[in-house]
C-alpha cells in the first residue's frame, strides 16, 4: 500500500461548481496534512494545511480531515478555470524532524 | 528576490556524465530538501539537511551526493547519469526540522534534467 494515495484524475468540473479532491494515507501516526497546488511546469505551492479532525476553511477552499478513517479532502467552491492544476496531498510523518510524503496528485480541469 | 532559487533550470546531458544542481535560499531557513518529481508527477523526498547536517537520506543510489556548504545552500551532484535519472528536481526549505509541520515547504522553481 502506498503511503499517500489520490485519484490521479483527470477530474473535470464546470466553472462555478464544487471540485472535491480526496486523499487517503496509511501511517496512523501522521499528524499534519497539506494540500499543494502545482500548475504545469511550475513548482508546488502550499494552499492549505490541517492538523485537527474536522473542517478548515480558507476562502473558496475547505480542507477536511478524518484521522479515524485516515482520510483528508479538499473542496474548492465556485471553481474557476484558474484552479485547473494538479493538487498534491501531503502528509507529515513527524518524528524528531519533518518528513513530508506526497501523494501522486490529482489533475483538476475546470471547464469554462 | 527569489526565495528559493535553483540553477540551472534546464539540464540536458548524455548518459554517463556527471552534473550538479545548485540551490540557494534567502529566507533564513535552517532546513533544506531535495525532491525528485518523475514523469508521473510523483514527488519523492531524497535528502534533507538541517544547518549543514544530513538528517534524511532516503533510498537513493549513491551516485547522488548532496552537499551543504552552509545552511543557505544545498547542492546535488549526480555521477554517471542514467536515463532513469531524467526528472524534475525540486529544492525546498522550511524554517527548521519541524517547520514543515505548520508552515509547509517553500519550493524552488525546479531543474528539469533530461538524460539522453
Interface residues (C-beta under 8 A of the other chain):
Chain A: X31 X32 X34 X36 X38 X42 X43 X44 X45 X46 X49 X51 X86 X88 X90 X92 X94 X96 X97 X98 X99 X100 X101 X102 X104 X105
Chain B: X31 X35 X40 X41 X42 X43 X44 X45 X48 X50 X55 X56 X90 X94 X97 X98 X99 X100 X101 X102 X103 X104 X105 X107 X108 X109 X110
